[in-house]
Amino acid sequence: MASVVPLGSLPAPHLFYWLGVAAVTWLSLKAACRLLSGARVFLFGAGVQVGEFGRWAVVTGATDGIGKAYAKELAKRGLSIVLISRSQEKLDQVAEEIREQFQVETRTITVDFGGGVEIYKVIEAGLAGLEIGVLVNNVGISYSYPEYFLDVPDLDDIINKMINVNVMSVCKSFPLFDLSLQSLKQLEVESNAMGDEFANMIKSSCMTYLPNYIEYGASAVNLPFRIGWMTRMVLPAMVNRSKGIILNVSSASALYPVPLLTLYSATKAFVDLFSQALHVEYQSKGIIVQSVLPFFVATKMSKIRKPTLAKPSPETYVKAALNTVGLQMQTNGYLPHAVMGWITTSLMPISVVIKQSMKMNQGLRARYFKRLKDKGD
Ligand SMILES: NC(=O)c1ccc[n+]([C@@H]2O[C@H](COP(=O)([O-])OP(=O)(O)OC[C@H]3O[C@@H](n4cnc5c(N)ncnc54)[C@H](OP(=O)(O)O)[C@@H]3O)[C@@H](O)[C@H]2O)c1
């Protein structure tokens, strides 16, 4: 008769048992580390003293929502503020509010980041001579409702605008060679007259791009010519002084692909990766670059009017986010958002998160069309 071997004495169950113990221990340790580091940042952390990095803070998209909240919170912490947005009237109003409330100096620069390269000259002139300690690259636009890529209203225009506003504004500065068709022709004349080797080299490289210019219009051909970078404009002086802070407002939709907000999510992923890599390059030179990834905040863009714990007011959000500067190079900025970030990136499989995002955005899209139908549009 065959003898029965007790299961527990087999090597295989032992192996699986210990593998299980190791996996659970590893996951528990990881969770504990994440919790401890979250507590260090959000419960006990105060971040760096932003006022020690320079006299001025520059905030793009500063007249509403998160940008306005950054401008006010930085003023509260002692910095003079340069406000950049499209509407002079709104800029004047916010500038006055800040001056009265916090007794700091303010300046305004009116530009449309969706526009052409000439805006960077205006910004450069407005910032000349200022000791800039903090740059907040906040300006950003999204779709007016979640939509399938090809059905986004005015798609061509939105592609250009979204890339100019969400991406170019973060890293671009003034163009070294700002070449309209007119200036290309002028350059040809000048370089011929000068017979200068350098000018001829520039001319021939410009002429290589001329056909693209005609085909795609100014914003496409500007790309190879815009040699400077908002960050490029401000970073050299920060590096010279060995201190500076650059806060780039990305979005939680950069953490994973967000269907029906495809272009938005992709532009924000650029901002996130750009910021993290830049931080590692420049931290030894005294520069802090932080990528800020909020979930929903109650602003005009999100169309959320009433703040809740999970969807805070911009003021609540920014106050918490500023306390993470110097403690996290990539942050969700606010404790409930950090918990949401942890759940969606560490606990849930990414395929599930993407599917859920698609479902949620399909729901929001359906609600948008229903509202339009109810209004009789
Ligand atoms: N709200 C959210 O739930 C949320 C979530 C994640 C990430 N974010 C990001 O947070 C940032 C701020 O969003 P928000 O919700 O605070 O937006 P918001 O309330 O719509 O405010 C946008 C600001 O940018 C300015 N602006 C818009 N387009 C501009 C342009 N083309 N050129 C110059 N200024 C322009 C607006 O002023 P004018 O109209 O006067 O120019 C306003 O001051 C964005 O980068 C957004 O992607 C927001």
The ligand as an SDF file (V2000), in Angstrom:
LIG
                    3D

 48 52  0  0  0  0  0  0  0  0999 V2000
   -8.8160   72.8520  -12.0830 N   0  0  0  0  0  0  0  0  0  0  0  0
   -8.4690   71.5960  -12.0890 C   0  0  0  0  0  0  0  0  0  0  0  0
   -9.2400   70.6990  -11.7130 O   0  0  0  0  0  0  0  0  0  0  0  0
   -7.0970   71.2060  -12.5660 C   0  0  0  0  0  0  0  0  0  0  0  0
   -6.6910   69.8920  -12.3750 C   0  0  0  0  0  0  0  0  0  0  0  0
   -5.4180   69.5210  -12.7990 C   0  0  0  0  0  0  0  0  0  0  0  0
   -4.5760   70.4460  -13.3760 C   0  0  0  0  0  0  0  0  0  0  0  0
   -5.0000   71.7180  -13.5490 N   0  0  0  0  0  0  0  0  0  0  0  0
   -4.0530   72.6560  -14.1770 C   0  0  0  0  0  0  0  0  0  0  0  0
   -3.9470   73.8170  -13.3620 O   0  0  0  0  0  0  0  0  0  0  0  0
   -3.6570   74.9510  -14.1740 C   0  0  0  0  0  0  0  0  0  0  0  0
   -4.6140   76.0730  -13.8360 C   0  0  0  0  0  0  0  0  0  0  0  0
   -5.9420   75.6200  -14.0650 O   0  0  0  0  0  0  0  0  0  0  0  0
   -7.2120   76.3590  -13.4490 P   0  0  0  0  0  0  0  0  0  0  0  0
   -8.2180   75.3100  -13.2210 O   0  0  0  0  0  0  0  0  0  0  0  0
   -6.7880   77.2360  -12.3500 O   0  0  0  0  0  0  0  0  0  0  0  0
   -7.6580   77.2110  -14.7220 O   0  0  0  0  0  0  0  0  0  0  0  0
   -8.6260   78.4970  -14.7850 P   0  0  0  0  0  0  0  0  0  0  0  0
   -9.3890   78.6940  -13.5390 O   0  0  0  0  0  0  0  0  0  0  0  0
   -9.3480   78.3410  -16.0680 O   0  0  0  0  0  0  0  0  0  0  0  0
   -7.5810   79.7160  -14.9040 O   0  0  0  0  0  0  0  0  0  0  0  0
   -6.7640   79.8150  -16.0190 C   0  0  0  0  0  0  0  0  0  0  0  0
   -5.8750   81.0420  -15.9210 C   0  0  0  0  0  0  0  0  0  0  0  0
   -5.0520   81.0700  -17.0580 O   0  0  0  0  0  0  0  0  0  0  0  0
   -5.2860   82.2590  -17.8130 C   0  0  0  0  0  0  0  0  0  0  0  0
   -5.2230   81.8680  -19.2180 N   0  0  0  0  0  0  0  0  0  0  0  0
   -6.0200   80.9630  -19.8530 C   0  0  0  0  0  0  0  0  0  0  0  0
   -5.6460   80.8470  -21.1300 N   0  0  0  0  0  0  0  0  0  0  0  0
   -4.6000   81.6930  -21.2990 C   0  0  0  0  0  0  0  0  0  0  0  0
   -3.7870   82.0360  -22.3990 C   0  0  0  0  0  0  0  0  0  0  0  0
   -3.9880   81.4950  -23.6010 N   0  0  0  0  0  0  0  0  0  0  0  0
   -2.8020   82.9490  -22.2460 N   0  0  0  0  0  0  0  0  0  0  0  0
   -2.6120   83.5460  -21.0470 C   0  0  0  0  0  0  0  0  0  0  0  0
   -3.3470   83.2570  -19.9530 N   0  0  0  0  0  0  0  0  0  0  0  0
   -4.3300   82.3550  -20.0930 C   0  0  0  0  0  0  0  0  0  0  0  0
   -6.6670   82.7430  -17.3650 C   0  0  0  0  0  0  0  0  0  0  0  0
   -6.8120   84.1510  -17.4070 O   0  0  0  0  0  0  0  0  0  0  0  0
   -7.3690   84.9570  -18.6680 P   0  0  0  0  0  0  0  0  0  0  0  0
   -8.5390   84.1980  -19.1570 O   0  0  0  0  0  0  0  0  0  0  0  0
   -7.6500   86.3390  -18.1510 O   0  0  0  0  0  0  0  0  0  0  0  0
   -6.2210   84.9530  -19.6250 O   0  0  0  0  0  0  0  0  0  0  0  0
   -6.6610   82.3330  -15.9010 C   0  0  0  0  0  0  0  0  0  0  0  0
   -5.9490   83.2780  -15.1510 O   0  0  0  0  0  0  0  0  0  0  0  0
   -3.7380   74.4720  -15.6250 C   0  0  0  0  0  0  0  0  0  0  0  0
   -2.4550   74.2180  -16.1020 O   0  0  0  0  0  0  0  0  0  0  0  0
   -4.5280   73.1770  -15.5170 C   0  0  0  0  0  0  0  0  0  0  0  0
   -4.2120   72.2970  -16.5630 O   0  0  0  0  0  0  0  0  0  0  0  0
   -6.2350   72.1410  -13.1570 C   0  0  0  0  0  0  0  0  0  0  0  0
  1  2  1  0
  2  3  2  0
  2  4  1  0
  4  5  1  0
  4 48  2  0
  5  6  2  0
  6  7  1  0
  7  8  2  0
  8  9  1  0
  8 48  1  0
  9 10  1  0
  9 46  1  0
 10 11  1  0
 11 12  1  0
 11 44  1  0
 12 13  1  0
 13 14  1  0
 14 15  2  0
 14 16  1  0
 14 17  1  0
 17 18  1  0
 18 19  2  0
 18 20  1  0
 18 21  1  0
 21 22  1  0
 22 23  1  0
 23 24  1  0
 23 42  1  0
 24 25  1  0
 25 26  1  0
 25 36  1  0
 26 27  1  0
 26 35  1  0
 27 28  2  0
 28 29  1  0
 29 30  1  0
 29 35  2  0
 30 31  1  0
 30 32  2  0
 32 33  1  0
 33 34  2  0
 34 35  1  0
 36 37  1  0
 36 42  1  0
 37 38  1  0
 38 39  2  0
 38 40  1  0
 38 41  1  0
 42 43  1  0
 44 45  1  0
 44 46  1  0
 46 47  1  0
M  CHG  2   8   1  16  -1
M  END
$$$$
